[in-house]
């Protein structure tokens, strides 16, 4: 089965341009267009689109409003915002958009993003297989403090925090400092972990909220309300992309 794409933009010229650019991709079976969010939702209810290229500023229903509904109708669809409004990026990733491309867009950038989505779709079955295998055979994180050896399930780790030469590991049950560099720790972790800041490595599956904090960082909240981490602005887009992919796999 080929890839099905829906382009949603109230500007006909933009719709035609996007269609022309992505029609070069051989894996795409067919492309359909919509003039606003309401039309997009109607199309999603009728057909299983793999990729939705969505503008934000549209009449009747904005791209963000439509995307929220689309996610509930088909959480497996990949939403890519193509818009002139950069200030909506964080809100867009809150609804698990795959990417956020600013107009006037670069054709190469758009093609790269669509190719990345197609690659992700093609490996999804393998990813699900590996995920199931991981759940059946829980991966462990082993570390030492003085003469004691600790063994914890990777999935139970909330985050790691760096404090000078020491690293603190956080789970619901323990908060322990031990000696090991972030560089060595990262090599022993699963793809669910991401270094959000020079002082933090977080388990993406434990993240429940991201909020503005300072001019250079965001604050990350977990299901354990007493624990917080920081996300550097420079890591924002990469982290949100990773967050989207990891969360999407467990929907």
Residue pairs with C-beta under 8 A, 6 or more apart in sequence:
1 29
2 27
2 28
2 29
2 30
3 25
3 27
3 28
3 29
3 50
3 51
3 118
3 121
4 28
4 29
4 30
4 31
4 32
4 47
4 48
4 49
4 50
4 51
5 22
5 28
5 30
5 31
5 32
5 49
5 50
5 51
5 52
5 53
5 114
6 31
6 32
6 33
6 34
6 40
6 43
6 44
6 49
6 51
6 52
6 53
7 15
7 18
7 19
7 31
7 32
7 33
7 34
7 53
8 33
8 34
8 35
8 36
8 37
8 39
8 40
8 52
8 53
8 54
8 55
8 58
8 63
8 66
9 15
9 18
9 33
9 35
9 53
9 54
9 55
9 58
9 82
10 35
10 36
10 55
10 58
10 59
11 55
12 35
14 55
14 82
14 103
15 33
15 35
18 53
18 82
18 110
19 31
19 33
21 107
21 110
21 111
22 28
22 31
22 53
22 110
22 111
22 114
23 31
24 111
25 111
25 114
25 115
25 118
27 118
32 43
32 47
32 49
34 40
34 42
34 43
35 58
36 58
36 59
36 60
36 61
36 66
37 58
37 60
37 61
37 62
37 63
37 65
37 66
38 60
38 61
38 66
40 52
40 54
40 66
40 70
41 61
41 66
41 69
41 70
41 73
43 49
44 52
44 70
44 73
44 74
44 77
45 73
48 74
48 77
49 74
49 77
50 76
50 77
50 78
50 117
50 121
51 77
51 78
51 80
51 114
51 117
52 67
52 70
52 77
52 78
52 79
52 80
53 80
53 82
54 63
54 66
54 67
54 79
54 80
54 81
54 82
54 83
55 63
55 81
55 82
55 83
56 62
56 63
56 64
56 81
56 83
56 85
56 88
56 92
57 63
57 83
57 84
57 85
58 66
63 81
63 83
64 88
64 91
64 92
64 95
67 79
67 81
67 92
67 95
67 97
68 95
70 77
70 79
71 77
71 79
71 95
71 96
75 96
75 248
75 251
76 248
76 251
78 98
78 117
78 120
78 121
79 95
79 96
79 97
79 98
80 97
80 98
80 99
80 100
80 101
80 113
80 114
80 117
81 88
81 92
81 97
81 99
81 100
81 101
82 101
82 103
82 105
82 110
83 100
83 101
83 102
83 103
84 102
84 103
86 100
86 102
88 100
89 100
89 236
89 237
89 240
90 210
90 212
90 236
90 240
92 100
93 100
93 240
93 241
93 243
93 244
94 210
96 244
96 247
96 248
97 244
98 113
98 116
98 117
98 241
98 244
98 245
99 113
99 116
99 241
100 237
101 109
101 110
101 113
120 245
127 249
128 249
131 249
131 250
134 190
138 153
138 154
138 155
139 153
139 154
139 155
139 190
140 151
140 152
140 153
140 154
141 151
141 152
141 153
141 154
141 157
141 169
141 188
141 189
142 149
142 150
142 151
143 149
143 150
143 169
143 178
143 180
144 150
144 178
145 176
145 177
145 178
145 179
150 174
150 176
150 178
152 169
152 171
152 174
154 189
154 190
154 192
154 203
155 192
155 203
155 205
156 171
156 172
156 173
157 169
157 170
157 171
157 193
157 203
158 170
158 171
158 172
158 202
158 203
158 206
158 222
158 224
158 227
159 170
159 200
159 201
159 202
159 203
159 206
159 222
159 227
159 229
160 167
160 168
160 169
160 170
160 182
160 185
160 200
160 201
160 202
161 167
161 168
161 170
161 199
161 200
161 229
162 182
162 198
162 199
162 200
163 177
163 199
165 179
166 177
166 178
166 179
167 177
167 178
167 179
167 180
167 181
167 182
167 185
168 175
168 176
168 177
169 175
169 176
169 178
170 224
170 227
172 224
182 195
182 201
185 201
186 193
186 195
186 201
189 201
191 246
192 203
192 204
192 205
192 246
193 201
193 202
193 203
193 204
194 201
194 202
194 204
194 239
194 242
194 243
195 201
195 235
196 202
196 220
196 229
196 230
196 231
196 232
196 235
196 239
197 217
197 229
197 230
197 231
197 232
197 235
198 232
199 230
200 220
200 229
200 230
200 231
202 220
202 222
202 229
204 242
204 243
204 246
204 247
205 246
205 247
205 250
206 222
206 223
206 224
207 220
207 221
207 222
207 243
208 221
208 222
208 223
209 220
209 221
210 218
210 219
210 220
210 221
210 231
210 240
211 218
211 219
211 221
212 218
212 219
213 219
213 230
215 233
216 232
216 233
217 230
217 231
217 232
217 233
218 230
218 231
218 233
218 236
219 228
219 229
219 230
219 231
220 228
220 229
220 230
220 231
221 228
222 228
222 229
231 239
